[in-house]
Amino acid sequence: MRRTQRRELVRVARRRQRDVLCDVMLSARQCETWLTLEELAKLTHYPPASISAQLRHLRKPEYGGYAVEKRPREVGKVLRGEDFGTVWEYQLRRTVPRKLAGARLRSGAREPSQHSVAC
């Protein structure tokens, strides 16, 4: 009879889509950049409809209470992939004081990372 070794599975902590999107949007804010859903989709490899849903979640107090600012993209800017209609671009802004955000972390939520960004 052949002996087999049991391998222990090492779990790798996967980041939630909302956390990835939050980090990308906050980094873009540091660079004073507005991003469309298509641009976010290319950066994160998530579908635009899912990104839109996560942006709605980020407005909720339990997910950070961020202000999601939205404006139409200027006509003179290059539009890649969009042929018609209004193209919206988004920017994320913190609205919750840091002390209140710390209270949210005790409930098990993860704080977005604070990486420095090269613009």
Secondary structure, 3 states (H helix, E strand, C coil): CCCCCCCCCCCCCCCCHHHHHHHHHHHHHHCCCCEEHHHHHHHHCCCHHHHHHHHHHHHCHHHCCCEEEEEECCCCCCCCCCCCCCCEEEEEECCCCHHHHHHHHCCCCCCCCCCCCCC
